Amino acid sequence: MTQPPDPAPTRILAAYQALVDAGELRPDDDQRAAAARLDRLAAALADYPPVPSAAVHVRRWRLAALFNWAGKDARPPRGVYLWGGVGRGKSMLMDLFFAHAPLRAKRRVHFHAFMLDVHEAMHAFRNMSPSEKIAYGAAAGQHDPIVPVARQIALSASLLCFDELHVSDVADAGILGRLFAALVERGVIVVATSNRPPGDLYKDGLNRSIILPFIALIEREWDVLGLNG
């Protein structure tokens, strides 16, 4: 079977500048800085390990692949959390990044839709027989679905791009820290846009302390960029 051509070289900052030069965008220092940061991330992904092609132990595979990545023991590139008000160019920057990110195994999805998929997968896992759990890559007696579901997500994509990361559901707030810790541990890179800074996620939500591990993960693992105007 003929393989698809390699993705185009990263040119995010150049593409952004072309839009400014054409008069389609007004010059904006925050947008330009974000485009430059996304360009660096895309460049770092040029030889990033892809997802495995067969059903292997994904954590061991990623650890081995990352050890050999670029010929040295290197940490995965940091993700990016891009926040700002409506109309600040977040979607435009995500469009440019996703189009130029040099990975085949990448997925762009609205965050709410992603979490619906996660809850559906967790529900399905809880109803699996022991043999089905083994086929899914989990232990026969595994009850907690979060790590097995994260493993399957990591098998399908090395890069996840989320539009409109927003948390209003206590069920989401309660699992985000563990879910994304499992994804980061497996080498998944995340780029997300949001209307809020990380510290304001699920603000005034019921039992808000349950989301604090996720906020801490964002601030520890991803670069937070504000488009403040």
Protein Blocks (a to p, Z undefined) as FASTA:
>chain_A
ZZdddddddfkkmmmmmmmmnopaccdfklmmmmmmmmmmmmmmmmgccddfbdcdfklm
mmmmmmmgghiacdddddddddddehilmmmmmmmmmmmmccfbbcdddfklmmmmmmmm
mmmmmmpcfklmmmnopafklmblklmmmmmmmmmocbdcdehiacfbfklmmmmmmmmm
mmmmnopacddddfbdfklgoghiahkllmmmmmmmmmmmpccdddeZZ
